[in-house]
Amino acid sequence: MSELEYPEDLRYTAEHEWVRAEDGGVVRVGITSFAQDALGDVVYVSLPTVGATIDAGDACGEIESTKSVSDIYAPLAGEVTAVNEALDSSPELVNTDPYGEGWMYEMRLQDAAAVDGLLDQAAYRDQLG
C-alpha cells in the first residue's frame, strides 16, 4: 500500500477533515486521505446546504461507503458558500482525489484567523500515531 498523503499547505482536524484557505476569508473543506482510506469505497455524499450557518464541530453532512456511514463535521464556524455538486454523480472522487476534485464544500469563516488554530501537517500526522 502506498503511503497516504497530507499536503503541507493544508490545515487538519482530529476528525480527519482538511481545510484550504481560499481568497476573502473562504475555506475549502474535504476529508483526508486517511479518512477516505478508512471508509473504503465512497458511494454517496450528503453535503450542507449553501447559505447554511454552521458551528465548529457541528455534523453538517454524511459520507456513505460500502463499509459504513460517517458524519462530516464542520472544522470551523461560518456560512456555507458552495458545495461540490460533482459528488452527486461521482462520489468516488472523494477516494480518487480527496484534496482536489473530491473536495466537499466551501465556507466563509466567522473568524478567518481560526484556521491558525487547526492542526498543521506535522501535528496531524503525530495524532494519527
Backbone torsions as a table, in degrees:
resi	resn	phi	psi	omega
1	MET	NA	135.9	179.2
2	SER	-76.2	153.9	-179.9
3	GLU	-68.3	138.9	178.6
4	LEU	-71.8	147.7	-176.2
5	GLU	-102.2	146.1	176.1
6	TYR	-139.0	93.5	-176.3
7	PRO	-55.7	141.5	-177.1
8	GLU	-69.8	-24.1	-174.9
9	ASP	-84.5	4.5	-179.1
10	LEU	-106.4	164.1	169.9
11	ARG	-112.1	155.8	-172.7
12	TYR	-132.3	159.9	173.4
13	THR	-115.7	162.2	176.9
14	ALA	-65.6	-19.2	179.1
15	GLU	-89.4	9.7	172.3
16	HIS	75.6	29.3	168.5
17	GLU	-96.9	153.0	171.8
18	TRP	-115.4	154.8	-179.1
19	VAL	-133.5	128.6	175.9
20	ARG	-118.6	124.2	178.1
21	ALA	-71.5	128.4	174.4
22	GLU	-105.4	-162.3	179.6
23	ASP	-82.2	151.2	169.3
24	GLY	68.0	36.3	177.0
25	GLY	74.4	15.9	178.2
26	VAL	-101.2	141.4	174.4
27	VAL	-123.6	152.2	174.4
28	ARG	-105.3	139.1	-173.4
29	VAL	-125.6	142.2	173.7
30	GLY	-153.9	-171.0	175.4
31	ILE	-108.7	154.4	-174.9
32	THR	-76.7	166.6	177.1
33	SER	-63.6	-30.9	175.2
34	PHE	-60.4	-46.9	-177.8
35	ALA	-64.5	-46.8	-178.4
36	GLN	-66.4	-33.4	178.6
37	ASP	-67.6	-41.2	179.3
38	ALA	-67.6	-35.9	-179.2
39	LEU	-69.9	-35.0	-172.5
40	GLY	86.9	-156.8	-174.4
41	ASP	-68.4	115.5	179.5
42	VAL	-76.8	128.6	-177.6
43	VAL	-115.1	-15.5	-179.2
44	TYR	-160.0	140.9	176.5
45	VAL	-131.1	126.6	174.6
46	SER	-106.4	122.1	-174.1
47	LEU	-111.2	160.1	177.6
48	PRO	-65.9	164.2	-179.3
49	THR	-84.2	135.7	174.9
50	VAL	-59.2	132.6	-177.8
51	GLY	97.9	-15.1	179.5
52	ALA	-69.9	142.2	173.6
53	THR	-99.4	126.9	-178.7
54	ILE	-125.7	150.0	178.1
55	ASP	-102.7	152.9	178.0
56	ALA	-55.7	131.5	179.3
57	GLY	91.8	-11.7	177.8
58	ASP	-68.0	140.8	168.2
59	ALA	-74.1	124.7	-174.8
60	CYS	-127.7	9.3	178.0
61	GLY	178.7	-177.8	179.6
62	GLU	-140.5	151.1	172.6
63	ILE	-121.3	125.8	177.8
64	GLU	-109.9	130.3	177.6
65	SER	-123.4	178.9	177.9
66	THR	-67.0	-16.1	-178.9
67	LYS	-99.0	-36.5	-170.1
68	SER	-165.3	176.0	170.9
69	VAL	-117.0	130.8	-178.5
70	SER	-128.9	145.6	175.4
71	ASP	-75.4	150.4	169.0
72	ILE	-102.1	128.0	-178.2
73	TYR	-105.6	144.3	176.6
74	ALA	-74.2	124.4	-179.7
75	PRO	-74.8	-24.5	-175.8
76	LEU	-147.7	168.5	178.8
77	ALA	-90.1	142.0	178.0
78	GLY	167.2	-167.2	-179.1
79	GLU	-111.4	132.1	178.3
80	VAL	-69.7	124.9	-177.1
81	THR	-110.3	-17.6	179.9
82	ALA	-162.1	152.1	171.7
83	VAL	-128.7	155.5	-179.3
84	ASN	-85.0	93.9	-176.9
85	GLU	-68.5	-16.8	177.1
86	ALA	-62.9	-24.6	-178.5
87	LEU	-70.6	-19.4	176.7
88	ASP	-59.6	-45.5	-177.2
89	SER	-97.9	-18.5	-176.7
90	SER	-135.9	64.2	-178.0
91	PRO	-62.4	-19.7	-179.2
92	GLU	-66.2	-13.0	175.5
93	LEU	-58.6	-28.1	176.8
94	VAL	-60.7	-36.4	178.4
95	ASN	-79.0	-44.4	-171.1
96	THR	-80.8	-26.2	-176.4
97	ASP	-151.1	65.0	-172.6
98	PRO	-61.1	-26.5	-178.0
99	TYR	-99.1	-1.7	-178.0
100	GLY	-122.9	-104.3	-176.4
101	GLU	-64.4	-15.7	-179.4
102	GLY	-92.6	14.0	176.4
103	TRP	-58.7	161.2	-174.3
104	MET	-109.2	-56.2	-179.4
105	TYR	-154.1	165.0	175.5
106	GLU	-117.8	149.7	177.8
107	MET	-144.3	147.5	174.0
108	ARG	-91.6	120.4	-173.2
109	LEU	-75.0	144.6	171.2
110	GLN	-65.3	-37.5	-178.8
111	ASP	-135.4	102.9	-175.7
112	ALA	-59.8	-28.5	-179.1
113	ALA	-72.8	-13.6	-178.2
114	ALA	-61.6	-25.1	178.5
115	VAL	-56.5	-35.9	-177.7
116	ASP	-63.9	-19.5	179.6
117	GLY	-82.8	-8.2	179.0
118	LEU	-81.5	169.6	-178.3
119	LEU	-72.8	140.5	169.7
120	ASP	-86.1	177.9	-175.0
121	GLN	-55.7	-46.5	-176.8
122	ALA	-64.4	-43.2	179.6
123	ALA	-65.4	-38.2	177.8
124	TYR	-64.8	-46.7	178.2
125	ARG	-58.8	-41.0	-179.6
126	ASP	-61.4	-42.0	-176.4
127	GLN	-74.3	-17.2	175.1
128	LEU	-72.2	-21.5	178.8
129	GLY	84.1	NA	NA
